[in-house]
């Protein structure tokens, strides 16, 4: 009796190993992609929040200017 696997079993082990390695590499790529997307999303959200605060500040300044320069009052 031989301790080596048969031809079909060795092919199965070889391809299952390739599949496992491919799955691991794909998982790493997906993880890196997710990190990049989350970083960019966070940066984009920070820009949106900053822009909204600036717009609110500009509107508040304009409202205050109207109070002092409005000829109707």
MIDO-752697 format. One record per atom (N, C-alpha, C): residue in three letters; x, y, z. Coordinates in steps of 0.05 Angstrom, whole numbers, padded with zeros to 5 digits, always signed. Example, Ala and Ser with C-alpha at 12.3 -4.5 7.8 and 13.67 -1.06 7.14 Angstrom:
2
ala+00264-00114+00156/ala+00246-00090+00156/ala+00264-00066+00156/ser+00257-00045+00142/ser+00273-00021+00143/ser+00258+00001+00157/
# end
This chain:
73
unk+00016-00024+00000/unk+00000+00000+00000/unk+00017+00025+00000/unk+00010+00044-00016/unk+00025+00069-00019/unk+00012+00090-00002/unk+00029+00107+00010/unk+00019+00129+00027/unk+00013+00154+00011/unk+00020+00153-00015/unk+00015+00176-00032/unk-00014+00176-00042/unk-00027+00199-00045/unk-00054+00200-00056/unk-00055+00192-00085/unk-00078+00182-00093/unk-00081+00174-00121/unk-00080+00199-00139/unk-00081+00194-00166/unk-00079+00216-00185/unk-00102+00236-00182/unk-00126+00226-00179/unk-00150+00243-00176/unk-00149+00258-00150/unk-00141+00245-00129/unk-00139+00258-00103/unk-00118+00280-00102/unk-00095+00275-00116/unk-00074+00295-00116/unk-00083+00319-00133/unk-00098+00314-00155/unk-00109+00337-00170/unk-00129+00353-00153/unk-00145+00338-00138/unk-00165+00352-00121/unk-00151+00369-00100/unk-00130+00358-00088/unk-00115+00373-00068/unk-00101+00397-00080/unk-00090+00394-00104/unk-00077+00416-00118/unk-00097+00438-00124/unk-00120+00432-00136/unk-00139+00452-00144/unk-00153+00465-00119/unk-00157+00449-00099/unk-00169+00461-00074/unk-00149+00480-00061/unk-00124+00473-00063/unk-00103+00492-00053/unk-00103+00518-00069/unk-00104+00515-00095/unk-00105+00539-00112/unk-00130+00556-00106/unk-00152+00542-00102/unk-00177+00556-00096/unk-00174+00571-00070/unk-00163+00558-00050/unk-00159+00571-00024/unk-00141+00595-00025/unk-00119+00592-00040/unk-00100+00615-00044/unk-00114+00638-00058/unk-00129+00631-00080/unk-00144+00651-00095/unk-00164+00665-00077/unk-00178+00650-00061/unk-00198+00662-00043/unk-00185+00681-00023/unk-00162+00673-00012/unk-00147+00690+00007/unk-00138+00716-00006/unk-00127+00713-00030/unk-00117+00737-00045/unk-00141+00755-00051/unk-00163+00744-00061/unk-00187+00760-00066/unk-00198+00774-00042/unk-00197+00760-00019/unk-00205+00772+00006/unk-00188+00796+00014/unk-00162+00793+00010/unk-00143+00815+00016/unk-00148+00839-00002/unk-00152+00833-00028/unk-00158+00855-00047/unk-00184+00869-00039/unk-00205+00854-00032/unk-00230+00865-00024/unk-00227+00882+00001/unk-00211+00873+00020/unk-00207+00888+00044/unk-00192+00914+00039/unk-00172+00914+00022/unk-00157+00938+00015/unk-00176+00957+00001/unk-00192+00947-00018/unk-00211+00964-00032/unk-00231+00977-00013/unk-00241+00961+00006/unk-00260+00972+00026/unk-00248+00994+00042/unk-00223+00990+00051/unk-00209+01011+00066/unk-00206+01037+00050/unk-00198+01034+00025/unk-00195+01058+00007/unk-00222+01072+00004/unk-00243+01056-00001/unk-00270+01068-00005/unk-00279+01083+00020/unk-00275+01070+00043/unk-00283+01083+00068/unk-00268+01108+00074/unk-00242+01108+00068/unk-00226+01132+00073/unk-00235+01155+00054/unk-00240+01148+00029/unk-00250+01169+00010/unk-00278+01178+00018/unk-00295+01160+00027/unk-00322+01168+00035/unk-00320+01187+00059/unk-00303+01180+00078/unk-00300+01197+00102/unk-00289+01225+00094/unk-00270+01226+00076/unk-00260+01251+00067/unk-00282+01267+00053/unk-00298+01254+00036/unk-00319+01267+00021/unk-00340+01278+00041/unk-00347+01262+00061/unk-00367+01271+00081/unk-00356+01295+00097/unk-00330+01295+00104/unk-00319+01317+00118/unk-00320+01343+00100/unk-00315+01340+00074/unk-00317+01363+00056/unk-00346+01373+00055/unk-00365+01355+00054/unk-00393+01363+00053/unk-00402+01377+00078/unk-00393+01367+00101/unk-00400+01380+00127/unk-00387+01407+00128/unk-00362+01409+00120/unk-00348+01435+00121/unk-00361+01455+00102/unk-00369+01446+00078/unk-00382+01463+00059/unk-00409+01473+00070/unk-00424+01455+00082/unk-00450+01463+00093/unk-00447+01484+00115/unk-00426+01480+00133/unk-00421+01499+00154/unk-00414+01527+00142/unk-00398+01526+00121/unk-00390+01552+00108/unk-00415+01565+00096/unk-00432+01550+00083/unk-00456+01562+00072/unk-00474+01574+00093/unk-00477+01560+00116/unk-00493+01570+00138/unk-00481+01596+00149/unk-00455+01597+00151/unk-00442+01621+00162/unk-00446+01644+00142/unk-00444+01639+00116/unk-00448+01660+00096/unk-00476+01670+00098/unk-00496+01652+00101/unk-00524+01661+00102/unk-00529+01677+00128/unk-00516+01669+00150/unk-00520+01684+00175/unk-00508+01712+00173/unk-00485+01714+00160/unk-00473+01740+00156/unk-00491+01758+00138/unk-00502+01746+00117/unk-00519+01762+00100/unk-00545+01771+00114/unk-00556+01754+00131/unk-00579+01761+00147/unk-00573+01784+00166/unk-00549+01783+00178/unk-00541+01804+00197/unk-00537+01830+00181/unk-00526+01829+00157/unk-00522+01853+00141/unk-00548+01865+00133/unk-00568+01849+00127/unk-00594+01859+00120/unk-00607+01874+00143/unk-00602+01865+00167/unk-00614+01879+00191/unk-00604+01907+00193/unk-00578+01911+00186/unk-00566+01938+00189/unk-00569+01955+00164/unk-00573+01943+00141/unk-00573+01959+00116/unk-00600+01959+00103/unk-00620+01946+00114/unk-00647+01945+00102/unk-00660+01972+00103/unk-00666+01985+00080/unk-00678+02012+00080/unk-00708+02011+00088/unk-00720+01988+00089/unk-00748+01987+00095/unk-00753+01992+00125/unk-00734+01987+00141/unk-00738+01990+00170/unk-00733+02018+00180/
# end
